[in-house]
Amino acid sequence: MQKRKLGNSDIAVSPIAFGGNVFGWTLDEKASFEILDAFVDAGFDFIDTADTYSHWAPGNTGGESETIIGKWMKLRNNRDKVIIATKVGGAPDRNDRSLAPNHIRETVESSLRRLQTDYIDLYQSHYDDLKTPIEETLKTYAELVKEGKVRWIGASNFSAERLAQSLEISRQNNFPAYQTLQPLYNLYEREPFEKELEAVCLENNISVISYYSLASGFLSGKYRSESDLSKSARGEGVKKYLNERGFRILSALDNAAEKYNTSPAALSLAWLLAKPAVAAPIVSATSRSQLDSFAEAVELNLDAETIALLDKASEWK
């Protein structure tokens, strides 16, 4: 499997990242270990999580995902074989989200403890913090890199303007620069990324690791009517895609899937992987069979006609 470099860093990853939001939520510890084993056995090595995952599950407080990943790495003794990305500044209450130095310091120590490791490969600003000067945040990251606790940094959910501003401040002060961006981006939700962020990423060699890469499962073709929404815990989040444009995209995926003898999910991921800024779409799975689409996507080399077909069906301009 050909790996992809993250920005200007020395990290190369498999072209699919496993989304750790399901750990401690739709997957318990045992099932999480099994899916992680299968993911790695399939040749993948990139796992994304956050300090707050999965706080939304009943009885959880946040940190459950990191804890499960940490236990798994300890048990398998494979820390040096996987790339771990986690985040700071994503408190459930928007008013509590912070990239202030003291908060980053406290959070990174908690994440390291839960992950049972002494370093994080990619540490990401989960949400922008308009209250904390960018210089203070980046200076703190610089200290963590110097201390060996963080290798590289990334951003998530930033506007194009704030991302560009952060990159300029890094250049001016010789601070570590964001090497990745984690935006909402998939075949249905294209405008938020393509309108302004894509140009900033391409101009600055920022690697994109998109979240909701399958639009909460809609692009897998599993949900085609409101009666399908009960198929999983994430079903209600799919309702907004059940419209004329959504059905047009599914029809285009069905046609392309027949042509390539593959699944709509694999095609949706292959479409993302064909985009020049995208390094590794983030996708979750709750069964080994769902992992098959990851492997298929990596092997697919979509022709220009198929990409044009999907672009047309999902156009937003």
Secondary structure, 3 states (H helix, E strand, C coil): CCCEECCCCCCEECCCEEEHHHECCCECHHHHHHHHHHHHHCCCCEEECCCCCCCCCCCCCCCHHHHHHHHHHHHHCCHHHCEEEEEECCCCCHHHCCCCHHHHHHHHHHHHHHHCCCCEEEEEECCCCCCCCHHHHHHHHHHHHHCCCEEEEEEECCCHHHHHHHHHHHHHHCCCCEEEEECECCCCCCHHHHHHHHHHHHHHCCEECCECCCHHHHHHCCCCCHHHHHHCCCHHHHHHHCCHHHHHHHHHHHHHHHHHCCCHHHHHHHHHHCCCCECCCEECCCCHHHHHHHHHHHHCCCCHHHHHHHHHHCCCC
